[in-house]
Amino acid sequence: MAILVVGGAGYIGSHVARALRRSGYEVVLYDNLSTGFRRLAQGFELVVGDIADQARPRPVLARADAVMHFAAHAYVGESVTNPRKYFHNNVAASLTLLDSALDAGIRRFVFSSSCAVYGVPKNIPITEQTQRQPVNPYGVSKLFFENALEAYARAYGLRSVCLRYFNAAGADESGEIGELHDPETHLIPLALAASAANGPELQIHGCDYPTSDGTCIRDYIHVNDLADAHVRALHHLEADKESGAESLAINLGTGRGHSVLEVIEAVESVTGRRVRRKLGPRRPGDPPALVADPAKAQSVLGWTARRNLTDMVSSAWAWMQKGSQYPRIGPQSAAKLPAALRARL
């Protein structure tokens, strides 16, 4: 069975691609490399193209039995200042991909969604029945596509699973791939960078939240646990082909929250170095706590997160140390480099 992993040269997509291959699937990656990296796609067939292009993915869709969609812009702050970019890619272009998959006869679709669809929930932990009230354009764009999948299930018999991630973290234990973002906004790699003598200080956004230590609490989940959940979601869609259309939404988290200061302590413990930090004001729209109720993932997919915060930090630290031999530069910055150097990235 062939799976088209759209956005497969990115952080989560590249980990899922390897998990699929280990499970015996044929995997083809499709990515425009605007935020993805060729080095994360090494060893796979990679088709370079945009999801807004109807013609480019057609030949690979004709070979695919299912699609996994990771190709989204995912910076919350940027979505507020440039919503046009987010609605163009995460909604309009994603619908083009969905229609192309449907036209190719594909009826199994796994979507990379987000806990951002919940907005600022009233109750913790968050179940899938929690009201979806996103507070930024990024979350709105994810919710729109979830709604589209629900409608396509009813109208066209599409079977889909929307996986609502909480905070992805860590790197593959092999050290082969890991987190690369330009710019980097995730707490663990920023804290690791701040532990280096010449690294930038870590900015803590708010220390007066109604939590145990005043900093925000989030549910961090190892990227390899996420990858395993995607394989299980695909198994679920394959399990009963005669059961008809369905559109499931499932939270992916550990069910345990960690504060910003707890993450910093874990980084200091793993690296043996102090994380230099500075306190700043809250960011608008940051909820005090976001923690998943993962019970549905266990009951439907038979999935439970196996790795803890120390595992996430340790694997991210190993990846960062190994990656120091490479240019740690993203596609936007790389575009300014000579062609010969860009080819190395």
Secondary structure, DSSP 8 states (H G I E B T S, - for coil): -EEEEETTTSHHHHHHHHHHHHTT-EEEEEE--SS--GGGGTTSEEEE--TT-SSTTHHHHHH-SEEEE------HHHHHH-HHHHIIIIIIIHHHHHHHHHHTT--EEEEEEEGGGG-S-SSSSB-TTS-----SHHHHHHHHHHHHHHHHHHHH--EEEEEEE-EEE---TTSS-----SS---HHHHHHHHTSTTS--EEEE-S-SSSSSSS-EE-EEEHHHHHHHHHHHHHHHHHTTTS--EEEEEEES-S--EEHHHHHHHHHHHHSS---EEEE---TT--SEE-B--HHIIIII-------HHHHHHHHHHHHHHHTTS----HHHHTTS-HHHHTT-
